[in-house]
Amino acid sequence: MCIGIPMRIVAIDGETAHCVCEGRDERVDLALVPEARAGDEILVFQGLARQLLDTRQAEQIRAALQALAAIGNGPGVGDSDAVAAGFADLIGREPSLPPHLEAARAAGLKEG
């Protein structure tokens, strides 16, 4: 499974960018987001920028990744806070399906 990492573009050199995320530096291919500029947040999968992100989206993804890391590290101090912050949009409600999957479910389609 690939996980997209939100990164901030520091500098651009042709079709690649020098990006950073929480102390990690990476050269990223910008072929799919040629409109990206220094200072932009992008979603990166395996060295390739897949889309531009706004600040809110980047923060939400970072919080969710931190929550997953806290869960993966096992029980510890502050884990419930990290999980609550990382998945705040799910607290107190049942997760919903994307519209196309909800339509399939409502139509009675089954997996398989």
C-alpha positions in Angstrom: 0.0 0.0 0.0 1.3 3.5 -0.9 0.6 6.4 1.4 0.7 9.9 0.1 2.8 12.3 2.1 2.0 16.0 2.1 5.2 18.0 1.4 6.1 21.7 1.0 8.0 22.8 -2.1 11.2 24.7 -1.2 12.6 25.2 -4.6 11.9 24.1 -8.2 14.5 23.1 -10.8 12.8 22.3 -14.1 10.3 19.5 -13.6 11.6 18.5 -10.2 11.2 20.2 -6.8 13.2 20.1 -3.6 10.5 19.3 -1.0 10.4 19.0 2.8 8.2 17.4 5.4 9.0 17.1 9.1 12.8 17.1 8.6 12.7 14.9 5.5 14.1 16.2 2.2 13.1 14.8 -1.1 13.5 15.5 -4.8 10.0 15.2 -6.3 8.9 14.9 -10.0 6.3 17.6 -10.8 5.2 16.2 -14.2 1.6 15.8 -13.0 1.4 19.2 -11.3 3.3 21.6 -13.6 1.5 24.5 -12.1 3.2 23.9 -8.7 5.3 26.8 -7.3 7.7 27.2 -4.4 5.8 27.3 -1.1 3.0 25.1 -2.4 1.9 22.0 -0.5 1.7 18.8 -2.7 0.7 15.2 -2.1 3.6 12.9 -2.9 3.6 9.2 -3.7 6.9 7.5 -4.3 8.7 10.6 -5.5 5.9 11.9 -7.7 3.7 14.9 -6.9 0.1 13.8 -7.5 -1.9 16.9 -6.6 -1.7 20.4 -5.1 -3.1 20.6 -1.5 -4.4 23.6 0.3 -3.0 24.2 3.8 -6.0 22.7 5.5 -5.8 19.5 3.5 -2.1 19.1 4.2 -2.6 19.6 7.9 -5.4 17.0 8.0 -3.3 14.5 6.2 -0.3 15.1 8.5 -2.6 14.7 11.6 -4.0 11.4 10.3 -0.5 10.1 9.5 0.6 11.1 13.1 -2.4 9.3 14.5 -1.6 6.1 12.5 1.9 6.3 13.7 0.7 6.6 17.3 -1.6 3.6 16.8 1.2 1.6 15.2 3.6 2.3 18.1 1.3 0.7 20.6 -0.2 2.1 23.8 1.5 5.2 25.2 1.0 8.6 26.7 -1.0 10.9 24.5 -2.0 8.3 22.0 -5.7 8.9 22.4 -5.1 12.7 21.8 -3.2 11.9 18.6 -5.9 9.6 17.4 -8.7 12.1 18.3 -6.8 14.9 16.5 -5.9 12.8 13.5 -9.4 11.6 12.9 -11.5 14.5 14.3 -13.8 14.3 11.3 -14.9 10.8 12.4 -15.5 11.5 16.1 -19.1 11.2 17.1 -20.4 10.0 13.7 -20.4 6.9 11.5 -18.0 7.2 8.5 -19.8 7.7 5.2 -19.1 6.1 1.9 -18.0 8.1 -1.1 -21.0 9.0 -3.3 -20.4 6.4 -6.0 -20.1 3.6 -3.4 -23.1 4.8 -1.5 -25.1 4.7 -4.7 -24.0 1.1 -5.4 -24.9 0.1 -1.8 -28.3 1.7 -2.1 -28.9 -0.1 -5.4 -28.2 -3.4 -3.6 -24.9 -4.2 -5.2 -22.7 -6.6 -3.2 -19.0 -7.1 -3.2 -17.7 -9.9 -5.3 
